[in-house]
Amino acid sequence: MKVDLYSEEEILKACKKNKREFQEILYRRYAKKMYGICMSYAGIRDVAQDILQESFIKIFKKIKDFNMDGSLEGWVRRIVVNTAIDHLRKEKRSHSFISEEMDFDNNSEAAFGYENLKTKDILEQVSKLPDGARIVFNLYAIDGFTHKEIAQKLNISEGTSKSQFSRARKLLMTWLNKLSA
């Protein structure tokens, strides 16, 4: 099945008419990229797969409401991110954050040979962050939410969001410096 044969508009129109073959095209076009997003939030394959499935169920239920304000991919991504956050909130896992006492490398702000690192290596390091810090990092650095929005979504203070992002960034820099050395 050729997923690139159809424009977003054609896929959207057909999905709004509940045409299963076009729902499959939509899924195949975006599932791999959206699974990566789910993994970045969940950190566990089974949970990421659950979030992806739940997201596409929502997408197909809500697709009639989408009116091409922006890209279809952006709309799908927004649903996936919100579903991931909702899923993690429902799990009521206690999200572990980075403590102030955690030891950071003093040179963590300096950029060493990052150009030699692959995206896969960087994402692997992000996945090692404690759950709460990883979620804040993803929401802010990757998905572009403000700290105020993150605080509201995660029921934490804006200050906690800012400090967790800062600590996550410093910890990542330390780890990436060690990888690139």
HELIX and SHEET records of a PDB file:
HELIX    1   1 GLU A    8  LYS A   16  1                                   9    
HELIX    2   2 ARG A   20  ALA A   42  1                                  23    
HELIX    3   3 ARG A   45  LYS A   62  1                                  18    
HELIX    4   4 ILE A   63  ASP A   65  5                                   3    
HELIX    5   5 LEU A   72  GLU A   91  1                                  20    
HELIX    6   6 TYR A  114  ASN A  116  5                                   3    
HELIX    7   7 THR A  119  SER A  127  1                                   9    
HELIX    8   8 ASP A  131  PHE A  137  1                                   7    
HELIX    9   9 ASN A  138  ILE A  142  3                                   5    
HELIX   10  10 HIS A  147  LEU A  154  1                                   8    
HELIX   11  11 GLU A  158  SER A  180  1                                  23    
END                                                                             
